[in-house]
């Protein structure tokens, strides 16, 4: 059924429908990649902060 809907949209509105879906898919991929990088950066910053706190003199 979903395939039929896609073919109906393409036949009614032409290749613009495919372009919109492709652009939405690429935007979703970029969003996932950005979230992954930010998560890694956060982990690294937390580890660096922990190391610095451990090496500071107490008192």
C-alpha angles and dihedrals in degrees: 000000000000089000090054091052091051092049090048091051092048093048092048100041105020129224093330089084091057091047092053093049091046092050092048090050092050091048089052090051092050091049091052092049092049092050091050093051092047090050092052091047091051091051091050093048091050091051092048091049090051092051092049092049091050092053097046115099113255119236 
